[in-house]
Amino acid sequence: MSRTRATAQRRLARLLRGRKEPHGKNLTDDSILRGVEVNDAGIVELWIQPTRAHCPCCLADLITLRSDIKSQRGVLACHIEVVGVPQADRWTAAVNE
């Protein structure tokens, strides 16, 4: 494991640990955070299922989360894949714009 990857993983874990989604559930709950991957270059990928399928505050929170992750030292880029909601591809496109 590269030093960049280890740094990115630690910083991501700290950021996600105390974070709640807009409706009060912990973001690290298994029903919300479906997957996490950090590669050796420091690129972070998250798979997230929002708790409410048509909630604009969930979309805004994911955009803020992506921005917060990208601002961490050791993180080169961040991609959030939205899963488990209708038109998930549109959510993903909006978040990663």
BELGICOR-V543029 format. One record per backbone hydrogen bond with DSSP energy under -1.0 kcal/mol. NH is the residue of the N-H (numbers start at 1). CO is the residue of the C=O. If there is no record, write none. Layout:
NH:CO + NH:CO
This chain:
6:2 + 7:3 + 8:4 + 9:5 + 10:6 + 11:7 + 12:8 + 13:9 + 14:10 + 15:11 + 16:12 + 17:13 + 21:25 + 24:21 + 27:19 + 29:26 + 32:29 + 33:29 + 34:47 + 35:47 + 37:45 + 39:43 + 42:39 + 44:77 + 45:37 + 46:79 + 47:35 + 48:81 + 49:32 + 59:55 + 60:56 + 61:57 + 62:58 + 63:59 + 64:60 + 65:61 + 66:62 + 67:63 + 68:64 + 69:65 + 70:66 + 71:67 + 72:69 + 75:72 + 76:42 + 79:44 + 81:46 + 83:48 + 90:87 + 91:87 + 92:88 + 93:89 + 94:90 + 95:91 + 96:92
